[in-house]
Amino acid sequence: MRTARNMALWGIAMAAPYLAIGFFWPGAFGSKLIGSGLIVLVATWATAAWLWSRGKRADQEQDERERAIFSNAARAALMTMAVVITGYYAWRFSIVGPDEPSFWLVAAGWGTFAVAYIYNRIRM
């Protein structure tokens, strides 16, 4: 049951940016993001429903390796996103110049990493 709840919460977290921007951003194409957010919600909630139907058995299958598996997947995703966002910034900078606001995406990404690293370094 815990596994199903976590999956549903991850679905909300992943869909939130799409839905928030889709509903509240005044851009011409912002509303098109609502469908993407709904797709993420439907997919993750369907998975959560399936896990919920399996009950405690689904939780028991999440053994001690699950934390390491999740950590490795998160690390790979973080590095991939960092490379993609940095590449996007470099591409936009080459067109727009130093006024390019996507610099803050790169700064936020690496700033988050630095804060999380320091926090975990102190904690452990």
trRosetta pair geometry for C-beta under 8 A, 3 or more apart (Angstrom, degrees):
i j d omega theta_ij theta_ji phi_ij phi_ji
1 4 5.7 -51 -151 35 36 111
1 5 6.4 37 151 -18 67 105
1 52 6.5 54 -120 -126 64 70
1 55 6.6 -9 -52 -153 86 47
1 56 6.8 -20 -12 -79 89 57
1 58 7.7 121 -36 64 32 110
1 59 6.2 -25 24 -44 54 129
2 5 5.7 -54 -148 37 33 112
2 6 6.3 33 154 -19 66 106
2 59 5.2 78 37 -113 95 120
2 62 7.9 -114 84 50 105 149
3 6 5.8 -54 -148 36 30 111
3 7 6.4 32 153 -21 63 105
3 51 5.1 -120 107 179 103 138
3 58 4.9 -130 58 133 139 106
3 59 5.2 -166 -10 -88 106 63
3 62 5.4 172 -83 -30 125 143
4 7 5.7 -54 -149 34 31 112
4 8 6.5 31 153 -18 64 105
4 48 4.6 102 -166 -167 74 73
4 49 7.4 99 -151 -69 119 15
4 51 3.9 -178 -83 97 84 107
4 52 3.9 104 -144 -63 165 76
4 58 6.6 71 -42 94 91 151
5 8 5.8 -56 -151 36 32 110
5 9 6.4 29 153 -17 65 107
5 48 7.4 100 -68 -153 16 117
6 9 5.7 -56 -147 39 32 111
6 10 6.3 34 154 -20 66 104
7 10 5.7 -52 -146 36 31 111
7 11 6.5 37 151 -23 62 104
7 44 5.8 -170 164 -177 84 88
7 45 8.0 153 124 -96 97 30
7 47 5.4 -120 175 105 143 104
7 48 4.0 -174 92 -84 113 87
7 51 5.9 121 11 22 148 149
8 11 5.6 -51 -153 31 32 117
8 12 6.8 34 150 -18 63 100
8 44 6.7 142 -110 135 34 101
8 45 5.9 57 -117 -107 83 72
8 48 4.1 78 -58 -126 84 166
9 12 5.7 -49 -152 32 36 111
9 13 6.5 35 151 -17 66 105
10 13 5.5 -54 -147 39 35 112
10 14 6.1 29 156 -16 69 108
10 44 6.2 -143 89 -155 86 142
11 14 6.0 -57 -142 39 28 105
11 15 6.0 15 162 -9 65 114
11 40 6.3 164 -157 144 76 83
11 41 5.4 102 162 -123 112 48
11 43 7.5 -178 -123 77 115 69
11 44 2.8 -179 -91 94 116 143
11 45 5.6 -175 122 -46 173 71
11 47 8.0 165 -64 49 126 106
11 48 6.8 -92 -9 -26 137 129
12 15 6.1 -66 -141 45 25 102
12 16 6.1 47 157 -49 63 100
12 41 7.3 52 -86 -110 49 94
13 16 5.9 -37 -147 3 26 120
14 17 8.0 -57 179 22 33 95
14 40 5.1 -138 111 177 108 138
14 44 6.9 136 46 -41 128 152
15 18 5.6 -65 -163 45 55 112
15 19 5.6 42 148 -17 87 114
15 37 4.2 99 -167 -161 90 80
15 38 7.4 96 -148 -59 131 22
15 40 4.2 -180 -81 86 92 121
15 41 4.6 22 -71 -54 165 88
15 44 7.6 -136 -30 25 114 133
16 19 5.9 -64 -139 44 27 105
16 20 5.7 25 166 -20 68 112
16 37 7.6 130 -37 -138 9 120
17 20 5.9 -55 -136 39 26 108
17 21 6.1 16 168 -8 64 111
17 37 7.8 -165 74 -94 50 110
18 21 6.5 -67 -149 43 20 101
18 22 5.8 20 157 -20 62 118
18 33 4.6 -156 -162 166 75 100
18 34 7.0 149 147 -98 92 22
18 36 4.7 -130 -146 91 143 101
18 37 3.2 -177 98 -65 117 94
18 40 6.7 137 22 15 148 134
19 22 5.5 -57 -138 41 27 114
19 23 6.0 14 167 -9 66 111
19 33 7.5 -148 -67 122 24 98
19 34 6.3 67 -117 -123 61 65
19 37 3.9 155 -53 178 80 167
19 38 7.8 105 -84 -49 102 64
20 23 6.4 -64 -143 43 22 99
20 24 5.8 -29 177 26 62 118
20 25 7.9 76 126 -28 63 95
21 24 6.8 -77 -122 57 20 80
21 25 4.4 7 -166 -15 67 132
21 27 7.9 -3 175 28 96 120
21 30 5.5 -129 150 -149 79 99
21 33 5.4 0 88 77 103 161
22 25 7.1 5 -52 29 11 101
22 30 5.5 168 -121 158 35 75
22 31 5.6 85 -165 -128 80 30
22 32 7.3 -134 -121 59 101 30
22 33 3.8 -143 -72 77 101 93
22 34 3.7 160 163 -58 150 73
22 36 7.8 179 -61 44 136 91
22 37 6.1 -125 6 1 143 132
23 34 6.8 92 -54 -90 73 109
24 30 7.9 -106 68 165 38 143
25 30 3.8 -165 81 -123 105 147
26 30 7.0 97 66 5 8 150
27 30 4.1 119 60 -37 91 102
29 32 5.0 -33 -177 20 77 122
29 33 7.6 88 135 -28 76 88
30 33 5.9 -47 -171 14 47 114
31 34 5.8 -22 -172 -3 55 116
32 35 6.5 -39 -176 23 51 109
32 36 7.7 50 136 -12 66 103
33 36 5.2 -52 -159 36 54 115
33 37 6.3 55 146 -20 77 101
34 37 5.7 -55 -152 37 34 112
34 38 6.3 33 152 -19 66 106
35 38 5.6 -55 -146 37 32 111
35 39 6.4 37 154 -23 65 102
36 39 5.7 -51 -150 31 32 113
36 40 6.6 32 152 -17 64 103
37 40 5.7 -54 -152 35 34 111
37 41 6.3 32 151 -17 66 107
38 41 5.5 -53 -145 39 35 112
38 42 6.1 34 157 -20 68 105
39 42 5.9 -53 -143 37 28 108
39 43 6.2 25 159 -16 63 109
40 43 6.0 -60 -147 39 26 108
40 44 6.2 12 163 -7 65 112
41 44 6.3 -65 -141 44 25 99
41 45 5.7 14 166 -10 66 117
42 45 6.1 -61 -135 45 22 104
42 46 6.0 27 161 -24 62 109
43 46 6.0 -55 -147 32 24 111
43 47 6.7 21 154 -14 60 106
44 47 5.6 -54 -151 38 35 112
44 48 6.2 38 149 -21 67 105
45 48 5.1 -47 -141 37 38 116
45 49 6.2 44 154 -23 66 100
46 49 5.6 -49 -148 33 31 113
46 50 6.6 33 151 -18 62 103
47 50 5.7 -53 -151 35 33 112
47 51 6.4 32 151 -16 66 105
48 51 5.6 -54 -147 39 32 111
48 52 6.1 37 152 -24 66 106
49 52 5.5 -50 -144 35 31 115
49 53 6.4 35 154 -23 63 102
50 53 5.7 -51 -151 31 31 112
50 54 6.9 28 151 -17 61 104
51 54 5.8 -58 -156 34 36 110
51 58 4.5 132 -161 -169 79 163
52 55 7.4 38 173 -71 39 43
52 58 7.8 -57 -57 27 18 154
54 57 4.9 -98 163 70 93 104
54 58 4.0 102 90 -43 121 105
55 58 6.7 142 68 11 29 94
55 59 7.9 -67 136 6 45 99
56 59 5.3 -55 -156 39 50 112
56 60 6.1 51 148 -24 76 104
57 60 5.7 -54 -146 35 33 112
57 61 6.6 35 154 -23 64 103
58 61 5.9 -53 -153 29 32 112
58 62 7.2 31 150 -19 61 101
59 62 5.8 -56 -160 29 39 110
60 63 7.7 17 165 -68 49 76
62 66 4.3 18 -168 -57 79 160
63 66 6.2 143 61 -17 41 96
64 67 6.8 -39 -175 19 50 106
64 68 7.9 38 140 -2 67 105
65 68 5.5 -62 -161 44 54 109
65 69 5.7 55 144 -25 82 107
66 69 5.5 -55 -143 38 32 113
66 70 6.1 30 158 -17 67 107
67 70 5.9 -55 -145 38 27 108
67 71 6.2 29 154 -21 62 110
68 71 5.6 -53 -143 37 30 114
68 72 6.3 30 158 -18 65 105
69 72 6.0 -56 -149 36 28 108
69 73 6.4 24 154 -15 63 109
70 73 5.8 -58 -147 40 31 110
70 74 6.1 31 155 -19 67 108
71 74 5.8 -55 -144 38 28 110
71 75 6.3 31 155 -21 63 106
72 75 5.7 -53 -147 34 30 113
72 76 6.5 29 156 -16 64 105
73 76 5.9 -55 -149 38 31 109
73 77 6.2 28 154 -17 65 109
74 77 5.7 -56 -144 40 31 110
74 78 6.1 35 155 -24 66 106
75 78 5.7 -52 -145 33 28 112
75 79 6.5 22 159 -13 63 106
76 79 6.1 -58 -149 38 29 106
76 80 6.3 28 154 -18 64 109
77 80 5.7 -57 -146 39 31 111
77 81 6.1 28 158 -16 67 108
78 81 6.0 -58 -146 40 27 107
78 82 6.2 29 155 -22 64 108
78 113 7.2 123 179 -95 129 111
79 82 5.6 -51 -144 35 32 114
79 83 6.4 31 157 -17 64 104
80 83 6.0 -57 -150 37 30 108
80 84 6.3 25 154 -15 65 110
81 84 5.7 -57 -142 41 32 110
81 85 5.9 27 162 -15 69 110
81 109 7.1 -157 123 -136 102 134
82 85 6.1 -56 -140 41 25 105
82 86 6.0 24 160 -16 62 112
82 109 5.7 162 -108 153 79 136
82 110 7.3 90 -136 -71 114 78
82 113 7.6 23 -90 -48 134 145
83 86 5.9 -58 -143 41 26 110
83 87 6.1 28 156 -20 63 109
84 87 5.7 -56 -147 38 27 112
84 88 6.3 29 154 -20 63 105
85 88 5.6 -50 -146 35 32 113
85 89 6.4 35 153 -20 64 103
85 102 7.8 -156 -171 171 82 107
85 105 5.3 -135 -169 136 120 117
85 106 5.9 171 131 -85 105 69
85 109 5.7 135 82 -33 156 159
86 89 5.6 -51 -148 35 32 112
86 90 6.4 32 153 -19 65 104
86 106 5.6 89 -96 -116 68 115
87 90 5.7 -53 -146 36 32 110
87 91 6.3 32 155 -19 65 106
88 91 5.7 -55 -148 37 31 112
88 92 6.2 25 156 -13 66 108
88 102 6.4 -96 121 159 101 151
88 105 7.6 -23 83 86 120 148
89 92 5.9 -58 -144 42 30 106
89 93 5.9 33 156 -23 66 108
89 100 6.9 136 -157 125 71 135
89 102 4.9 -156 -104 114 78 107
89 103 6.0 105 -151 -90 124 46
89 105 6.5 -161 -69 65 113 107
89 106 4.8 -26 -36 -39 164 127
90 93 5.6 -52 -142 36 29 114
90 94 6.5 33 155 -24 61 103
91 94 5.9 -54 -155 29 29 112
91 95 7.0 16 151 -9 61 107
92 95 5.8 -64 -154 41 36 106
92 96 5.6 -5 166 13 76 116
92 100 4.7 134 127 -149 105 138
92 102 5.2 72 60 34 157 136
93 96 6.6 -68 -121 56 25 85
93 97 6.8 47 -168 -134 59 8
93 98 7.3 36 -147 -84 95 38
93 100 4.9 -117 -89 20 61 153
93 103 7.4 78 -79 -70 112 94
95 100 7.9 97 66 -86 79 125
96 99 5.9 -107 151 70 105 85
96 100 4.3 124 78 -75 129 93
97 100 6.7 164 72 -26 36 92
100 103 5.8 112 95 -29 87 93
101 104 6.0 -25 174 12 70 111
102 105 4.9 -23 -171 14 71 119
102 106 7.2 70 140 -13 73 92
103 106 5.8 -57 -162 37 42 109
103 107 6.2 39 145 -18 73 109
104 107 5.2 -50 -138 42 40 114
104 108 5.9 43 158 -22 69 104
105 108 5.9 -55 -144 37 26 109
105 109 6.3 27 155 -20 62 108
106 109 5.8 -55 -148 35 29 112
106 110 6.4 12 162 -3 65 109
107 110 6.4 -63 -143 46 26 98
107 111 5.7 29 158 -23 64 116
108 111 5.6 -56 -136 40 25 114
108 112 6.2 31 160 -23 62 105
109 112 6.0 -56 -152 32 24 110
109 113 6.7 23 151 -16 60 106
110 113 5.4 -49 -148 35 38 116
110 114 6.3 41 152 -22 67 103
111 114 5.7 -52 -148 35 32 111
111 115 6.4 29 155 -15 66 105
112 115 5.9 -55 -145 38 30 108
112 116 6.1 27 157 -15 65 110
113 116 5.9 -61 -146 41 27 108
113 117 6.1 29 156 -23 65 109
114 117 5.7 -54 -145 34 28 112
114 118 6.4 24 158 -16 64 107
115 118 5.9 -56 -147 38 29 108
115 119 6.2 31 155 -20 64 109
116 119 5.6 -54 -144 38 30 114
116 120 6.2 21 160 -11 66 109
117 120 6.1 -62 -146 43 26 103
117 121 6.0 30 155 -25 64 111
118 121 5.6 -54 -142 34 29 115
118 122 6.4 25 159 -15 64 105
119 122 6.2 -61 -153 37 26 105
119 123 6.1 21 154 -17 64 115
120 123 5.4 -56 -136 42 33 113
120 124 5.9 11 170 -2 70 109
121 124 6.8 -64 -138 46 20 91
